[in-house]
Amino acid sequence: MNMVAIGFLASFLAGLMTSVGALPALLGRSVSQRLNDVLLGFAAGVMLSASFFSLLLPGMETAGKIYGGNMLPAAVAAAGVALGAAAMAAINEFVPHEHFFQGRQGPQARALARIWLFVIAITIHNAPEGLAVGVGFGGGDTAGGTTLAIGIGLQNLPEGLAVALALMSCDYSRLHSFAVASLTGLVEPLTGLAGAYAVSLSQLLLPWGLTFAAGAMIYVISHEIIPDTHRNGFEKEATLGLTIGLVVMMFLDVAIG
């Protein structure tokens, strides 16, 4: 298979881990709020490490090979991160959605059922993760793409569980909650395919794709995950989870990438 197809398949498998993570909710199992915040902190740590070690640094290195050893690679990286964060901010501003704890954001959409506003919010959250995996493979770096796929898959486990449990707390059935959590993971192969195809067209796009994905993920970490894990009085536990996730992802990047 070519790298675009591999990027699509890897992002699909990473997104599928959302369903695996939601399985305990389907079976009627639950976790404490403390453990939930630790697990989400772990997911944030994995994403944070991936943003820097698997996306931003390789993006700067690739830009250096293209533009030479001057300030231009740093400028490309800075612009890519800014564009990624700005894109996520714009989507949050102009696309109607509802977070479980932060409430409704974006324009009003009275015609949409609340469940679909939740789906849109989680889809927005997951989109940069699939993009990161796709870009990683689309640039031809199999080891780096594999590291990203494993890391994103790992952090999708607690996210899938958290989404399913949050839906159940809103009086949705176990099956409905599991199905919706699984559905939100399907955006990852779509954005993974888009990212892999885009950077495969030209090496000039690779540093932009890598740093754009990094900026988008950093925005999600700061705007959604960390605030949610720090609202229940378990900030220390969530920070411990973040540290463990960061270390695990950093180890994977060095060992595999």
Secondary structure, DSSP 4 states (H G I P E B T S, - for coil): --HHHHHHHHHHHHHHHHHHHHHHHHTT----HHHHHHHHHHHHHHHHHIIIIIIIHHHHHHHHHHH-SSHHHHHHHHHHHHHHHHHHHHHHHHS-EEETTTEEESS--TTS-HHHHHHHHHHHHHHHHHHHHHHHHHTT-HHHHHHHHHHHHHHHHHHHHHHHHHHHHTT--HHHHHHHHHHHTTHHHHHHHHHHHHHHH-GGGHHHHHHHHHHHHHHHIIIIIHHHHTSSS-HHHHHHHHHHHHHHHHHHHHHH-
